[in-house]
């Protein structure tokens, strides 16, 4: 979901993809072969231009990521002075990482120009040709939904369900007309939070199951008309209840490898308080257990759950059951 902050800053933008995009812009605007810039200068430009605070290690990782994405980059090792772009990738070529970063970035003429330039070049694959997570047409759907949210319009689409043969089929009564309110990511999937015409509650739909989305000229229903939104639209609260199936968040202490700082921010956002511990970082987070459990299982060798003890026992029992399935006799 793109941050639409009124001050135009990127303080709210999180994750290494958005940081890479900002570093790219800094290199384009402030660096050249005649005037390479240092890591310290990149950090200063990020703060001055985008309101973004970044550590040296994070900047270094994202410079490597830009190089891997095809941007020619001259480094200290090459020139002994600093960083600058030797060649730029085609700014209109479709790259899912850059496109995702643009969708997350604050609304501006520059980001909108790049999104419009990339959209005609989005490759379309059949579901059987590529894994679901790599299907690129989902970004086209998300862009239409984003436009509908910003313009407060309704959207009509055909909703599909997954089949065991990796195909997709339309479910019964699969045509929906919705008033979309927000895009969010949970469990590595993108969803749209919306109200369905004729139904008085919030629902969510997976973006990669949506087909043939059409933007309507009809105005969207105001979220304040829904009984559960009388006090305002609480996207986080809805996700905790309806997606993670947990009404209340809990407090956790996690000892994590330092390299996981970006992922901690992606998973837990503002709820994470980070305290450096040598090469590690102590993360104090408030989140649903399902989100913390997923983070733990995805990073088993790099994270230790310190508290609460009841969750320690729960994850230990789960790991012991899993190990028993692979015991060698």
N, C-alpha and C positions, 0 to 999 in steps of 0.2 A: 504494500500500500504506500502510496506516495505521501510524504509529509506536506501538508498544505499550510504551514505556519505563516502567519501574517507578516512576520519580520523577515522572511525570506532566508533565514540562516539555516545551516545544516546541523545545528546542535542536536536535533532529534534524530538525525539519520544515523543508523547503526549498521555494523557489519562490514566485513572486509571488502565486499563488492562496491558499496558506496564510497568507502575510503579510497579504493583504487581509482574510481572515477574522478574524485576530487584531486588526487595526486596527478592524474593525467592532465587535468585542466591547469594545475599549477605549472607543470612542465611546459605545456603549450604556451602559456602566457608569460612566464618569467624566466625560462631557461633557453639557452642557445649554445652553439659550439663556441662562440666567442665569450659567453658568459654562463658557464655551468653553475649550478647551485648545489649547496651542501644539504645533507640531511637536516641539519639545524634550520637552514633557510626554508626547506620544504615544510617543516613543522610550523614555522612562523607564518608562512603564507597560508597554510591550512587554517590557522587560527584567525588571521586577519581577513581572509577572503570568504571563509565558509563557517567561522565560529566553531571549528572542529578541533578538539584536543586529541593529539595522537602521540604515542610513544615512539622512540627511535626504532625499536624492534618491529612494531606494527608497520611503520613506514618502509622498513627494509623488506619485510615479507610482501608488501603490496607492490613494491618496485619489481620484485621477482615475478609476481603475478602478471604485471603489465607486460613484462618481457615475454612470458609464456603465452600471452594472448596475441603476440605478433607485433607489438610496438617496438621499433628499433630504439634501444636505450644504451647510451654511452655512460659508463660508470667510472668511479675512482680507479678501478683496476685497469680501465682502458686509457684514461687520459690523465690520471693523477690530480684532477682538480674537482670534479663533482659530477652531477647528473644533467643530461639533456637528451632530448629526442633526436635520434639521427634520421628516423623516418617514422611517419605516422601511419597507422592502419587506416584503411578507407573508412572515414567517419560515418558513411551511410551503409557500409556492409553490415549484415546482421550478425551480431554476436550475442548469444543468450545471456552471458554474464553482464556485458555492458547494458543490454536492454533491460535486464532485471534491475540493475543499479539506477537506470534512468527512471523506471517506474517508482522506485523507492525515494528518489530525490525530491526536494521541494519543487513546487511548480514554478517554472520560469520560462521565458521565451526560448532560452538556449536548450533546456531539456525537452520542451515540446517540439522544437525544430528537429532535434535529433531523433525523437520518437517517430515523427511523421516521415522523416527521411528513411528510417530503417524499415518501417512497416511493410512497404511493397515488396521487400526482399526477404520477408520471413518465409523460410522453407516449410512446406506442408508435407507431412508424411502420413501414411496410413498407420493405424495402431499396430498392425502386425509387422511393420517394417522397423520399428524402433521402440525401445522400452517406454512405458507411459511417462516416466519422469522426464524423459528427454524430448517429448513431443513439443514442438515449438509453437504450434497453432494456439496453444493455451494463452500465449502472450497477447495474441490478437484479441481473444475473448476478454482478457483482463483489461486491455486498453479500452474496449467498448464499454465495459462495466465502469472503469474509472471515469470515462467521459460522462456516462449516465449519472454517476454519483455527483460529479462536479456541476452538471447542468440540471440536476434534480429531475431526471426524466425516468420513465418506466422502460423496461427491457423485456422483450419476449424471446424465448429460446426453446430448443428441444433438449430434454435432459435424458442422458443415457446411463446405463449401468454396465459394470465390467462383467465379462464372461470368462469361464475357465480357460478357453482357448485363446485368451488375450485379445479377443474381439470386443466390439461394443454393440449394444443393442438398445433401442429405445424402450423405456419402461412404459407400462400402461399409463394412459393419461399423462403423457410426458411433456406436453406443451405447457409452459409456465409464463405468466406475465408477472414481473416482480417490480418492486420499488427498492433499488439497492441502496445501502447505507455505508458499507465499508468493505474493503478487501482485507483479509488477514491470512496469516500463514500458521498452520499447526500441523504437527506430525509430518513435516516435509511436504505438505500439500497446501495449495492456495484455495481459499474459499471466499465466497461473497456472502455477506450478511444482508438479509433482505426481508421484506414483507411481501407475501403473495397476495395478489388481488383476490378479494373475497374471504381472506383469512386474517384473523386479528392478532396473530402472534409472529414473533421473529422466527425465521428459519435460516439455515445455511445450505449452500450448494457448493459442491466441488467444481472448481473452474475447469478442470480437465474433462469433466463429464458433460459440459455444456457445449452444444452445437448450434450453429446458425443463429447466433445472437443478433437481434435487430433492435436498434435504438428507436424508441417511440417518441412521438411529439407530445404524448400525454404527460402531464406533470406527475411526479412521484408522490406517493402518499407520505406525509410528514411523519417521521418516527414518533413525534410527540403525541400522535393520535392513538398509538398503541398503549394499552394499559400498562405493560411492563416497562415502558419508556417515559412515563409521565415525569419522572425525575431526571430524565436525560438518557441518552443512548450509552450504555455501558458495554463496550465491545469486549473488554477483558473479562468482565463478569460473565457475559454470555458464553465466551469460549470456555471458561473454567467449568461452567455448568453443563453446556450442551455438547462440547467436544471432548473435554477431559473428564466429564462426568463427575465433577467434584465441586461442591458449592463453595467450600472455603479453602484458602491457601494455607500452607504450613510454613514454618521457618526451618531452614536447613543450613548446616555448616558443611562445606565441601572443601577439601584440600586438593587443589588442581595443579597440574603442570602449567607453567607459565605460558606455554604456547597456546593454551586453550582460552586466553582472555577474549579473543574475538568471538569464539563460539559461545562463551558464557553470556556475552552481551547479546548475541543473536537470540539465544534461548530464553533469557530471563529479563533482558532490558533493564529498566530503571530499578527493578526490585533487587538487583545484585549489588552488594557492597563488597568491593575488592580490596584485600589487604595483602601487600607483597610479603612473601615468606621465603627469602632467598631466591632459588630458581623456581619456586612454586608461588601460588597465590591462594589465599584463603578467601573463599567466596561465601558470603552470608546472603542467602536468597530466600525470598518469600514466594512460593509457587505451589501449584497442585502437585501431589505426589506423582501423578502420571507423567508430568513433564520432567520432574527430577529423575524418576526411574528411567525414562528414556535417555536422558543425558548420561546417567551412570552407565547404562548398558552399552551405549555408543562409544564410551571412553573408559572401558574397564581398567586398563593398565595405567591410566593417567589421572584417575580421580579416586579419592577416598571419602566416603561419607562418614563424617565425624559425629553428627547429631541430626535427628533424635535417635536414641538407642533402639526404639521399637522399629524404626525403618531400617536400621542396621541389620537387625535380626531378620527382617522380612527379605531384604535383598540377599543376605547370606544364605537363607533357606532356598531362595529361588535359584541361586547359582549352584548350590549343592545338588538340587534336583536336576539341573541341566548337566552338571558333570557326571551324574550317575548314568545318564543316557549314553555317554561316550566312554564309560569305563572299559578298560582293556583287560581281558581275563586270559 
